[in-house]
Amino acid sequence: MASRRRRVDIYLLGRGIADGVSQMTLEAMEALRASRVVFDLSGDANAIRKLHHNVIDLFDDYWTGEQCDNVYQRLEEMIVEEVRKNGPGVSIVVDGHPMLFDDVNWSLLHKGRRRGLVVVAIPGISCLDTMMIDVGADLGNGAQIVHANQLLLYDIALDPHQQTYVLQVGKFGTNFFSRETRRNLPGRFTPLAAHLTRFYPADHVATLIVSLGEKSIRRRVRLGKLDEARAFLHRHQDDGLTMYLPARPRPIVNERFASALDDEESLKSIAVLA
Ligand SMILES: C[S@@+](CC[C@H](N)C(=O)[O-])C[C@H]1O[C@@H](n2cnc3c(N)ncnc32)[C@H](O)[C@@H]1O
């Protein structure tokens, strides 16, 4: 493990997806222990308290019901202020990988140098790592990873021959952290289904999934009937909920290239053999 002797103002750490700290890397634990104060945004501050005596739970600062950009800005200011006032050695612990879909951490990392702060991100286990095992499909085969709202915001075209992970699906249609909503109204997910069925058939089966590490909570639904899953989407909207769309099969379209891949003469024409 790399020893970190240099001054670090802010460590960005991930706790993984399973409850507790079983998926936290040794490297992240070492950084955590070297910290003076730890801000927890991972939803399991008690687990982090077993590793550090000075943990501040930011749960209530996060789930305020405001627009997410306002929340992010306030959290970022709070963290920078802590370093300015009391010095280096601040850790932020989030769920999953600290840099996957995390605007606060990306902003802290990007602006670190400009602020004269040393900000270090340490990789962690993300929901993509665990969901890949849950759904039994290799990310290496190609995947599209998209934010539900961005599909419509930017009219994102999808390749149906690739698997797709639609993140933040439970928050579709709003930038508000919707913790206080009581239920979803009929039709909330119809525009999302309409967008997705431009690329995948309406009877393509999507899996709504909350990955829990060793197990997962799932609901399967045909894309054309996505809105019928709105009660499930509401129930799990704050649990970390993603929609998974498997890839449709495809034939090889470049036969010449396919046969060259297995042909030694072809290899000799592009590289010198040992
Ligand atoms: C703000 S992002 C944070 C991602 C996190 N940093 C990670 O590395 O997994 C939250 C989104 O990630 C996905 N997500 C997070 N935890 C999840 C889980 N346990 N199962 C499935 N998806 C999850 C959901 O799409 C959720 O809306």
PDBQT file of the ligand as one rigid body, heavy atoms in Angstrom, charges set to zero:
ROOT
HETATM    1  C1  LIG A 301     -25.339  10.302  -6.754  1.00  0.00    +0.000 C 
HETATM    2  S1  LIG A 301     -25.120   8.747  -7.532  1.00  0.00    +0.000 S 
HETATM    3  C2  LIG A 301     -23.868   8.049  -6.527  1.00  0.00    +0.000 C 
HETATM    4  C3  LIG A 301     -23.174   6.848  -7.122  1.00  0.00    +0.000 C 
HETATM    5  C4  LIG A 301     -22.120   6.297  -6.193  1.00  0.00    +0.000 C 
HETATM    6  N1  LIG A 301     -21.068   7.286  -5.960  1.00  0.00    +0.000 N 
HETATM    7  C5  LIG A 301     -21.472   5.010  -6.706  1.00  0.00    +0.000 C 
HETATM    8  O1  LIG A 301     -20.253   4.989  -6.918  1.00  0.00    +0.000 OA
HETATM    9  O2  LIG A 301     -22.192   4.026  -6.901  1.00  0.00    +0.000 OA
HETATM   10  C6  LIG A 301     -26.556   7.947  -7.036  1.00  0.00    +0.000 C 
HETATM   11  C7  LIG A 301     -27.083   7.034  -8.119  1.00  0.00    +0.000 C 
HETATM   12  O3  LIG A 301     -26.209   5.919  -8.239  1.00  0.00    +0.000 OA
HETATM   13  C8  LIG A 301     -26.959   4.731  -8.391  1.00  0.00    +0.000 C 
HETATM   14  N2  LIG A 301     -26.780   3.911  -7.188  1.00  0.00    +0.000 N 
HETATM   15  C9  LIG A 301     -26.198   4.258  -6.034  1.00  0.00    +0.000 A 
HETATM   16  N3  LIG A 301     -26.244   3.234  -5.158  1.00  0.00    +0.000 NA
HETATM   17  C10 LIG A 301     -26.855   2.225  -5.795  1.00  0.00    +0.000 A 
HETATM   18  C11 LIG A 301     -27.197   0.905  -5.424  1.00  0.00    +0.000 A 
HETATM   19  N4  LIG A 301     -26.933   0.444  -4.221  1.00  0.00    +0.000 N 
HETATM   20  N5  LIG A 301     -27.819   0.130  -6.339  1.00  0.00    +0.000 NA
HETATM   21  C12 LIG A 301     -28.105   0.590  -7.578  1.00  0.00    +0.000 A 
HETATM   22  N6  LIG A 301     -27.796   1.829  -7.967  1.00  0.00    +0.000 NA
HETATM   23  C13 LIG A 301     -27.189   2.639  -7.103  1.00  0.00    +0.000 A 
HETATM   24  C14 LIG A 301     -28.423   5.156  -8.538  1.00  0.00    +0.000 C 
HETATM   25  O4  LIG A 301     -28.719   5.309  -9.898  1.00  0.00    +0.000 OA
HETATM   26  C15 LIG A 301     -28.445   6.461  -7.787  1.00  0.00    +0.000 C 
HETATM   27  O5  LIG A 301     -29.505   7.302  -8.218  1.00  0.00    +0.000 OA
ENDROOT
TORSDOF 0
